[in-house]
Amino acid sequence: MTTRPDLPEYRTLRVTVDKSVAIIALDRPQQRNAFGGGMREELADAYRRCDAADAIRVIVLTGAPPAFCAGADLGAGDQTFTEPGEEFSAAGLAVPAWTLAKPVIAAVNGHAIGIGLTLALQCDIRFFAADARYGVVQARRGMVGDAYSHWVLPRLVGLANAAEILLSGATFDGHRAVALGLGSRVLPADQVLPAALELAHDIAVNTAPMSVAASKRLLWDSYDLDRTGVGARETEIHLRLMAHDDAREGVRAYVERRDPRWTGRPVDPTS
């Protein structure tokens, strides 16, 4: 059983662990954290390692100030989108954040453009900086939205709003992002990461690891299930959790007014 992630030195990321929370910062500040230079492979690797470490309960994804991610690295000029390579995929990452067992909170502390925003949309929870700019601008670059944005956006904000975002390629501020339903909080830029970390530590201490993993998996899977399917999955999860001591420990801790001492691993018990 892995306890802490064995993390290499990344060129495009800065990864730190604070108690049970891993903070992954996109770290190409001179390029405003543009998605390039190996970031695709390194972020997928960091996700895998953090997900495999039982001591990590929550992952926070952010960017080295002042941006979150300026989008695709345009250093190749007009060849940026014309050299796909043999293994090209528009998925963004081989390991989307929704496939992880742990909650992933996007602390979108600055501009998130193109794949910068679509990467954040793969996370479970998103906090936005009020005055930054956001948009899926690919239609203005002769491309289309990536990283499953045509699957995520209609489910988050409805077809009409998704169409406006994807077909116009226009940008908007954090207030508009939250009003559309892209995130749950809008804050001053310097408060985004602290707020995300506060929530991450609360989840890490006070919620049962198996419960969170199962609930996250069902939330994302529910997009492809009908009402009966969701009900059946909820029943299956309840029965598995009832057989574990964490179902007793949660009540004991509440009655005794103390932090719970969870023994379950951060994995979906039905998987």
C-alpha positions as CSV (number, residue, x, y, z in Angstrom):
1,M,0.0,0.0,0.0
2,T,1.5,3.4,-1.1
3,T,1.4,6.0,1.7
4,R,3.0,9.0,0.1
5,P,3.5,9.7,-3.6
6,D,6.9,9.1,-5.0
7,L,7.2,12.3,-7.0
8,P,10.0,13.0,-9.5
9,E,11.3,16.5,-10.3
10,Y,8.9,17.9,-12.9
11,R,9.8,20.6,-15.4
12,T,6.3,22.1,-15.8
13,L,4.8,21.4,-12.4
14,R,5.4,22.2,-8.7
15,V,3.9,19.5,-6.4
16,T,3.8,19.8,-2.6
17,V,2.0,17.8,0.0
18,D,0.4,19.5,3.0
19,K,-0.8,16.9,5.4
20,S,-3.3,14.9,3.3
21,V,-3.7,17.4,0.5
22,A,-1.5,17.4,-2.6
23,I,-1.1,20.8,-4.3
24,I,-0.3,20.5,-8.0
25,A,0.7,23.9,-9.5
26,L,1.1,24.4,-13.2
27,D,4.6,26.0,-13.2
28,R,5.6,27.7,-16.4
29,P,5.2,31.3,-15.2
30,Q,7.1,32.9,-18.1
31,Q,4.5,31.3,-20.5
32,R,1.6,32.0,-18.1
33,N,1.6,28.2,-17.5
34,A,0.7,27.5,-21.1
35,F,0.0,23.8,-21.8
36,G,3.3,22.7,-23.4
37,G,6.8,21.6,-22.6
38,G,5.7,18.2,-21.5
39,M,3.0,19.4,-19.2
40,R,0.5,16.9,-20.7
41,E,2.6,13.9,-19.7
42,E,3.8,15.3,-16.4
43,L,0.3,16.3,-15.1
44,A,-1.0,12.8,-16.0
45,D,1.9,11.3,-14.1
46,A,1.4,13.5,-11.0
47,Y,-2.3,12.6,-11.0
48,R,-1.5,8.9,-11.1
49,R,1.0,9.1,-8.3
50,C,-1.2,11.2,-6.0
51,D,-4.2,8.9,-6.7
52,A,-2.2,5.8,-5.8
53,A,-1.0,7.2,-2.5
54,D,-3.5,6.4,0.3
55,A,-2.2,9.2,2.5
56,I,-3.4,11.8,-0.1
57,R,-7.1,12.5,0.3
58,V,-7.6,15.5,-1.9
59,I,-5.8,17.1,-4.8
60,V,-5.8,20.8,-5.5
61,L,-4.9,22.0,-9.0
62,T,-3.7,25.6,-9.4
63,G,-1.3,27.7,-11.4
64,A,1.8,29.7,-10.6
65,P,0.5,33.3,-10.3
66,P,-0.7,35.3,-12.0
67,A,-2.3,32.8,-14.3
68,F,-3.9,29.4,-14.1
69,C,-3.2,28.3,-17.6
70,A,-3.1,30.5,-20.7
71,G,-4.0,27.6,-23.0
72,A,-2.0,25.9,-25.7
73,D,1.6,27.0,-26.0
74,L,1.6,29.0,-29.2
75,G,5.4,29.0,-29.5
76,A,5.2,27.1,-32.8
77,G,3.3,29.9,-34.4
78,D,0.9,28.9,-37.1
79,Q,2.2,25.4,-36.9
80,T,0.8,25.0,-33.3
81,F,-2.3,23.0,-34.4
82,T,-1.0,21.4,-37.6
83,E,1.5,18.8,-36.3
84,P,-0.6,16.4,-34.2
85,G,1.9,13.6,-33.9
86,E,1.2,9.8,-34.2
87,E,-0.5,9.4,-30.8
88,F,-2.5,12.7,-30.9
89,S,-5.7,12.8,-28.7
90,A,-7.9,15.7,-28.1
91,A,-8.7,14.3,-24.6
92,G,-6.1,16.7,-23.0
93,L,-4.8,14.1,-20.6
94,A,-4.6,10.4,-20.5
95,V,-5.8,10.6,-17.0
96,P,-8.7,13.1,-16.7
97,A,-9.3,14.3,-13.2
98,W,-12.7,12.7,-13.0
99,T,-11.1,9.2,-13.2
100,L,-9.2,9.7,-9.9
101,A,-10.7,8.3,-6.7
102,K,-9.8,11.5,-4.8
103,P,-11.6,14.8,-5.1
104,V,-9.8,17.3,-7.4
105,I,-10.4,21.0,-6.7
106,A,-9.4,23.5,-9.3
107,A,-8.2,26.7,-7.7
108,V,-8.5,28.8,-10.9
109,N,-6.5,31.7,-9.6
110,G,-6.0,33.5,-12.9
111,H,-6.7,33.4,-16.6
112,A,-7.8,30.0,-17.9
113,I,-8.1,30.0,-21.7
114,G,-8.7,27.1,-24.1
115,I,-7.3,23.9,-22.6
116,G,-6.6,25.8,-19.5
117,L,-10.3,26.1,-18.8
118,T,-11.2,22.6,-20.2
119,L,-8.7,21.0,-17.8
120,A,-10.4,22.8,-14.9
121,L,-13.7,21.5,-16.1
122,Q,-12.5,17.9,-15.7
123,C,-12.1,18.6,-11.9
124,D,-14.8,18.0,-9.4
125,I,-15.0,21.4,-7.8
126,R,-13.9,24.8,-9.2
127,F,-13.3,28.2,-7.6
128,F,-12.7,31.1,-9.9
129,A,-10.8,34.4,-9.6
130,A,-13.2,37.2,-10.1
131,D,-11.2,39.4,-12.5
132,A,-9.5,36.8,-14.6
133,R,-10.6,35.8,-18.1
134,Y,-12.0,32.4,-19.1
135,G,-13.1,30.9,-22.3
136,V,-13.0,27.9,-24.6
137,V,-11.5,30.0,-27.5
138,Q,-10.5,27.2,-29.9
139,A,-13.1,28.1,-32.5
140,R,-11.3,31.4,-32.8
141,R,-8.0,29.5,-33.5
142,G,-9.5,27.3,-36.2
143,M,-10.0,24.4,-33.9
144,V,-12.7,23.1,-31.5
145,G,-12.9,22.7,-27.8
146,D,-11.0,19.7,-26.4
147,A,-10.6,17.7,-23.2
148,Y,-14.1,16.3,-23.4
149,S,-15.6,19.9,-23.3
150,H,-18.5,18.9,-25.6
151,W,-19.4,16.2,-23.0
152,V,-18.8,18.2,-19.8
153,L,-20.2,21.6,-20.7
154,P,-23.8,20.7,-21.7
155,R,-24.1,18.7,-18.5
156,L,-22.8,21.6,-16.4
157,V,-24.5,24.6,-18.0
158,G,-27.1,23.2,-20.4
159,L,-27.0,23.0,-24.2
160,A,-27.7,26.7,-24.9
161,N,-25.0,28.0,-22.6
162,A,-22.6,25.4,-23.8
163,A,-23.3,26.4,-27.4
164,E,-22.6,30.0,-26.6
165,I,-19.3,29.2,-24.9
166,L,-18.1,26.7,-27.6
167,L,-19.4,28.3,-30.7
168,S,-18.5,31.9,-29.9
169,G,-15.1,31.3,-28.3
170,A,-15.7,34.4,-26.3
171,T,-14.1,35.1,-22.9
172,F,-15.8,36.1,-19.7
173,D,-14.9,36.9,-16.1
174,G,-15.2,34.8,-12.9
175,H,-18.6,36.2,-12.0
176,R,-20.0,35.1,-15.3
177,A,-18.3,31.7,-15.0
178,V,-20.0,31.0,-11.7
179,A,-23.3,32.4,-12.8
180,L,-23.2,30.0,-15.8
181,G,-22.6,27.1,-13.4
182,L,-18.9,26.4,-14.3
183,G,-17.9,26.7,-10.7
184,S,-19.3,27.1,-7.2
185,R,-17.4,30.2,-5.9
186,V,-15.9,33.4,-7.2
187,L,-13.3,35.1,-5.1
188,P,-10.5,37.7,-5.4
189,A,-7.5,36.0,-7.1
190,D,-5.4,35.9,-3.9
191,Q,-8.2,34.2,-2.0
192,V,-8.8,31.4,-4.5
193,L,-6.1,29.0,-3.4
194,P,-6.5,29.5,0.3
195,A,-10.3,28.9,0.0
196,A,-9.6,25.7,-2.0
197,L,-7.1,24.5,0.6
198,E,-9.5,25.2,3.4
199,L,-12.2,23.0,1.7
200,A,-9.6,20.4,0.8
201,H,-8.4,20.0,4.4
202,D,-12.0,19.9,5.7
203,I,-12.7,17.0,3.3
204,A,-9.5,15.3,4.2
205,V,-10.2,15.3,7.9
206,N,-14.0,15.1,8.2
207,T,-15.2,12.8,5.4
208,A,-14.8,9.1,5.1
209,P,-12.3,8.2,2.3
210,M,-14.4,5.4,0.8
211,S,-17.6,7.4,1.0
212,V,-16.1,10.3,-0.9
213,A,-14.5,8.0,-3.6
214,A,-17.8,6.2,-4.1
215,S,-19.8,9.4,-4.2
216,K,-17.4,11.0,-6.7
217,R,-17.5,8.0,-9.0
218,L,-21.3,7.9,-9.0
219,L,-21.6,11.7,-9.6
220,W,-19.6,11.4,-12.8
221,D,-21.2,8.1,-13.8
222,S,-24.7,9.5,-13.3
223,Y,-24.4,11.4,-16.5
224,D,-24.7,8.1,-18.3
225,L,-27.3,6.4,-16.0
226,D,-31.0,6.7,-15.7
227,R,-32.9,7.2,-12.4
228,T,-33.2,3.4,-11.7
229,G,-29.5,2.9,-12.4
230,V,-28.5,5.7,-9.9
231,G,-30.8,4.2,-7.3
232,A,-29.3,0.8,-7.7
233,R,-25.8,2.1,-7.4
234,E,-26.6,4.1,-4.3
235,T,-28.1,0.9,-2.7
236,E,-25.0,-1.1,-3.6
237,I,-22.7,1.6,-2.1
238,H,-24.7,1.8,1.1
239,L,-24.5,-1.9,1.6
240,R,-20.7,-2.0,1.1
241,L,-20.2,1.0,3.4
242,M,-22.5,-0.5,6.1
243,A,-20.1,-3.4,6.4
244,H,-17.1,-1.2,7.2
245,D,-16.2,0.2,10.6
246,D,-16.1,3.8,9.2
247,A,-20.0,3.7,9.2
248,R,-19.7,3.4,13.0
249,E,-16.7,5.6,13.4
250,G,-18.5,8.6,11.8
251,V,-21.3,8.4,14.4
252,R,-18.9,7.8,17.3
253,A,-16.8,10.8,16.3
254,Y,-19.9,13.0,16.0
255,V,-21.3,11.9,19.4
256,E,-17.9,12.3,21.1
257,R,-17.2,15.7,19.4
258,R,-13.8,14.7,18.0
259,D,-12.2,14.3,14.6
260,P,-13.0,10.9,13.1
261,R,-10.3,8.3,12.8
262,W,-11.1,6.7,9.4
263,T,-9.6,3.3,8.5
264,G,-11.0,2.9,5.1
265,R,-8.9,3.5,2.0
266,P,-9.7,6.3,-0.5
267,V,-11.2,3.8,-3.1
268,D,-14.7,3.1,-4.3
269,P,-15.8,0.0,-2.3
270,T,-17.9,-1.2,-5.3
271,S,-15.1,-1.1,-7.8
